[in-house]
Amino acid sequence: MPPADLGPEGLALWHRLAPEIARFGLLHGEGAGLLAEYCRLSVTWRGVHEAALREGEALQSPRARGGNARLKELLRLNRRLLALGDRLGMSPLARARLGVR
């Protein structure tokens, strides 16, 4: 059961991903919380990315002169999403590590 606080986008993502995560046997206990966090962060990532595009902000390297706070935030979110995805078996390698097919 998805958490009530996901909002429409997060809830849609939950319903898209949950059946596959459940098939792996990972949608119980901690797995449900990880999926909820993945959904929340995905919605946040999309919002930051769309805001940058809407405002015409160049997503240049964060190491460039002056840096780019939005790109830094996108990269931080992306790293967290990848880590959560690994724990949820969202790639073939992650599934192999978890021993699921």
C-alpha positions as CSV (number, residue, x, y, z in Angstrom):
1,M,0.0,0.0,0.0
2,P,1.5,3.4,-1.0
3,P,1.9,6.1,1.6
4,A,-0.9,8.7,1.5
5,D,1.6,11.6,1.3
6,L,3.1,10.7,-2.2
7,G,0.9,13.1,-4.2
8,P,-0.4,12.3,-7.7
9,E,3.0,12.0,-9.5
10,G,4.6,9.9,-6.8
11,L,1.5,7.7,-6.5
12,A,1.5,7.1,-10.3
13,L,5.2,6.1,-10.1
14,W,4.5,3.9,-7.1
15,H,1.7,2.0,-9.0
16,R,4.0,1.7,-12.1
17,L,7.0,0.3,-10.1
18,A,5.4,-1.6,-7.2
19,P,4.2,-4.7,-9.1
20,E,7.8,-5.4,-10.4
21,I,9.3,-4.7,-7.0
22,A,6.7,-7.0,-5.4
23,R,7.5,-9.7,-7.9
24,F,11.1,-9.6,-6.6
25,G,9.8,-10.0,-3.1
26,L,11.2,-6.6,-2.1
27,L,8.0,-4.7,-1.4
28,H,7.6,-5.5,2.3
29,G,9.0,-3.8,5.4
30,E,12.0,-1.7,4.4
31,G,11.3,-2.1,0.7
32,A,8.0,-0.2,0.8
33,G,9.8,2.7,2.6
34,L,12.6,2.6,0.0
35,L,10.1,2.7,-2.9
36,A,8.2,5.6,-1.3
37,E,11.5,7.5,-0.9
38,Y,12.4,6.7,-4.5
39,C,9.0,8.0,-5.7
40,R,9.4,11.2,-3.7
41,L,12.9,11.9,-4.9
42,S,11.9,11.2,-8.5
43,V,9.2,13.8,-8.3
44,T,11.7,16.3,-6.7
45,W,14.3,15.5,-9.4
46,R,11.8,16.1,-12.2
47,G,10.7,19.4,-10.6
48,V,14.2,20.7,-10.3
49,H,15.0,19.7,-13.8
50,E,11.9,21.2,-15.3
51,A,12.5,24.5,-13.4
52,A,16.0,24.7,-14.8
53,L,14.7,24.1,-18.4
54,R,11.8,26.5,-18.0
55,E,14.1,29.3,-16.8
56,G,16.6,28.6,-19.6
57,E,19.3,27.7,-17.1
58,A,22.3,26.0,-18.7
59,L,23.1,22.9,-16.8
60,Q,26.8,23.3,-17.0
61,S,29.4,21.5,-14.9
62,P,29.0,22.3,-11.2
63,R,32.8,22.8,-11.2
64,A,32.6,25.6,-13.8
65,R,33.2,29.1,-12.6
66,G,30.4,30.1,-10.2
67,G,29.1,26.5,-10.2
68,N,25.5,25.6,-10.8
69,A,23.5,25.0,-7.7
70,R,20.6,23.3,-9.6
71,L,23.0,20.9,-11.4
72,K,24.6,20.1,-8.1
73,E,21.1,19.3,-6.7
74,L,20.2,17.2,-9.7
75,L,23.4,15.2,-9.4
76,R,22.9,14.7,-5.6
77,L,19.3,13.5,-6.2
78,N,20.5,11.3,-9.1
79,R,23.1,9.6,-6.9
80,R,20.4,8.9,-4.2
81,L,18.0,7.6,-6.8
82,L,20.6,5.2,-8.2
83,A,21.4,3.9,-4.7
84,L,17.7,3.4,-3.9
85,G,17.2,1.7,-7.3
86,D,20.0,-0.7,-6.5
87,R,18.4,-1.6,-3.2
88,L,15.1,-2.2,-5.0
89,G,16.5,-4.4,-7.8
90,M,15.9,-1.9,-10.5
91,S,18.8,-3.1,-12.7
92,P,19.9,-6.5,-13.8
93,L,23.1,-6.1,-11.8
94,A,21.2,-5.1,-8.7
95,R,18.9,-8.1,-9.1
96,A,21.8,-10.4,-9.5
97,R,23.3,-9.0,-6.3
98,L,20.0,-9.4,-4.5
99,G,19.6,-13.0,-5.9
100,V,16.3,-12.2,-7.6
101,R,15.2,-12.6,-11.2
